[in-house]
């Protein structure tokens, strides 16, 4: 058998209203504090992730910069007339002179040309197309040679 306590209040007075927690503002503060701590943790984690991504992006930019530098050196070696004066002796001129008499495909801003290299001048290339026509192309307009 279990004993229970019962309280019987017999009074003519109106019972006083008692709060269980005398300072309800502390609960609100602790709730706000919990929220603040969670928000702070969330921001710190996100910032750490962004820092990692930034490091990865910096490494990729460094690698791409090295590749761009290497490509720029190759372009400078092939560009005619960069070294001085009126051109001549450029890398592309010697490249094309070595291929005189061979079939090539030249990409230009006007389109693609296919034919045999007949002559390479200081700043132009002479190409004979399959139909027998001869085309003079300024080297500054040559985008690629295949």
Backbone torsions as a table, in degrees:
resi	resn	phi	psi	omega
1	UNK	NA	135.8	-176.2
2	UNK	-104.9	136.3	178.9
3	UNK	-97.5	139.7	177.5
4	UNK	-124.0	146.3	175.2
5	UNK	-93.5	136.0	173.9
6	UNK	-126.7	137.0	179.6
7	UNK	-109.0	130.5	178.8
8	UNK	-119.0	119.5	179.2
9	UNK	-103.3	117.9	177.4
10	UNK	-120.2	109.1	-179.0
11	UNK	-151.5	154.7	175.9
12	UNK	-88.2	-8.1	-178.2
13	UNK	-82.8	155.8	175.1
14	UNK	-73.8	132.2	-178.4
15	UNK	-65.4	140.7	179.9
16	UNK	-76.9	142.0	178.7
17	UNK	-85.2	120.2	-179.6
18	UNK	-110.8	135.0	175.0
19	UNK	-88.7	146.0	178.0
20	UNK	-72.3	-37.6	-179.9
21	UNK	-115.3	113.3	-175.2
22	UNK	-68.2	-21.5	-179.3
23	UNK	-125.4	85.8	-178.3
24	UNK	-69.6	-17.3	-179.3
25	UNK	-67.8	-25.0	178.5
26	UNK	-65.2	-37.3	177.6
27	UNK	-62.9	-43.1	179.9
28	UNK	-64.5	-41.4	179.1
29	UNK	-63.2	-43.9	-179.1
30	UNK	-67.7	-34.5	176.0
31	UNK	-65.6	-42.6	177.0
32	UNK	-65.8	-39.8	179.7
33	UNK	-63.2	-43.0	177.8
34	UNK	-60.9	-43.9	179.0
35	UNK	-62.5	-42.8	179.3
36	UNK	-61.7	-43.1	179.7
37	UNK	-64.0	-43.4	178.2
38	UNK	-62.8	-43.4	179.9
39	UNK	-63.4	-41.8	178.6
40	UNK	-62.5	-44.7	178.9
41	UNK	-61.9	-43.0	178.8
42	UNK	-59.7	-46.5	-179.2
43	UNK	-65.0	-41.4	-179.7
44	UNK	-64.0	-42.2	178.9
45	UNK	-64.6	-43.6	179.3
46	UNK	-63.4	-40.9	178.6
47	UNK	-64.7	-37.6	177.6
48	UNK	-64.4	-42.7	177.7
49	UNK	-62.9	-42.8	178.8
50	UNK	-64.1	-37.1	177.6
51	UNK	-64.0	-40.6	177.3
52	UNK	-63.8	-44.2	178.8
53	UNK	-64.1	-37.4	177.7
54	UNK	-64.0	-39.7	177.3
55	UNK	-62.9	-43.2	179.2
56	UNK	-63.7	-43.5	179.5
57	UNK	-64.1	-38.9	177.5
58	UNK	-62.4	-41.5	177.8
59	UNK	-62.9	-41.7	178.7
60	UNK	-64.7	-40.9	178.7
61	UNK	-64.0	-39.7	177.9
62	UNK	-62.5	-44.1	178.9
63	UNK	-63.8	-42.9	179.8
64	UNK	-67.1	-34.0	177.3
65	UNK	-64.3	-39.6	177.1
66	UNK	-62.9	-43.2	178.9
67	UNK	-63.6	-42.3	180.0
68	UNK	-64.1	-40.8	178.8
69	UNK	-62.2	-42.4	178.7
70	UNK	-63.7	-42.6	178.4
71	UNK	-65.8	-38.4	178.7
72	UNK	-63.4	-39.0	176.9
73	UNK	-63.7	-40.7	179.2
74	UNK	-65.7	-40.3	179.0
75	UNK	-65.6	-42.8	178.8
76	UNK	-62.2	-33.2	178.4
77	UNK	-69.9	-30.5	-178.1
78	UNK	-93.2	-15.3	-175.2
79	UNK	-72.4	128.5	179.5
80	UNK	-78.8	143.3	170.8
81	UNK	70.6	17.6	179.1
82	UNK	-79.3	-30.7	-173.0
83	UNK	-72.8	-35.8	-179.5
84	UNK	174.7	156.6	171.6
85	UNK	54.3	-125.6	-169.6
86	UNK	-100.9	21.9	176.4
87	UNK	88.7	-156.6	179.8
88	UNK	82.8	146.1	176.3
89	UNK	72.1	10.1	180.0
90	UNK	-68.7	164.1	-178.4
91	UNK	-62.9	-37.4	-178.5
92	UNK	-71.2	-31.3	179.0
93	UNK	-65.1	-47.8	179.6
94	UNK	-67.0	-34.3	177.2
95	UNK	-62.0	-45.5	-178.5
96	UNK	-74.2	-35.1	178.7
97	UNK	-64.0	-32.7	177.8
98	UNK	-69.0	-16.7	-178.1
99	UNK	-110.4	18.9	176.4
100	UNK	-61.2	131.2	-179.9
101	UNK	91.8	-0.6	179.4
102	UNK	-107.8	157.9	177.1
103	UNK	-79.7	131.8	178.7
104	UNK	-137.6	163.4	172.1
105	UNK	-118.3	122.8	-179.7
106	UNK	-110.4	129.0	174.6
107	UNK	-95.3	127.9	177.3
108	UNK	-130.1	165.6	176.3
109	UNK	-60.6	-25.7	-179.8
110	UNK	-82.0	-17.1	-178.4
111	UNK	146.4	-171.5	-178.5
112	UNK	-99.9	134.1	178.2
113	UNK	-118.9	138.8	179.6
114	UNK	-126.5	128.4	179.4
115	UNK	176.8	-170.3	-178.5
116	UNK	-100.2	133.7	177.1
117	UNK	-74.4	123.9	179.2
118	UNK	-97.3	-47.1	-175.0
119	UNK	-150.0	145.3	175.2
120	UNK	-122.2	118.0	178.7
121	UNK	-93.7	-166.4	-178.9
122	UNK	-67.1	-42.1	-177.7
123	UNK	-134.1	23.3	177.7
124	UNK	-150.5	164.2	174.4
125	UNK	-129.4	139.3	179.6
126	UNK	-105.3	124.4	-174.3
127	UNK	-124.1	133.6	175.3
128	UNK	-103.5	119.5	-178.6
129	UNK	-80.3	171.7	-176.4
130	UNK	-62.5	-30.8	-179.8
131	UNK	-83.0	1.5	176.2
132	UNK	98.2	-8.5	-179.8
133	UNK	-75.5	147.3	-179.0
134	UNK	-107.1	132.1	-176.9
135	UNK	-122.1	132.7	173.2
136	UNK	-101.7	126.0	-177.0
137	UNK	-122.0	122.7	174.4
138	UNK	-65.0	138.2	-177.3
139	UNK	-64.2	-26.2	178.9
140	UNK	-67.0	-18.5	179.4
141	UNK	-95.5	-3.4	179.9
142	UNK	-81.8	118.7	179.3
143	UNK	-90.9	-40.0	179.1
144	UNK	-156.0	156.5	178.3
145	UNK	-127.9	127.4	177.5
146	UNK	-123.7	NA	NA
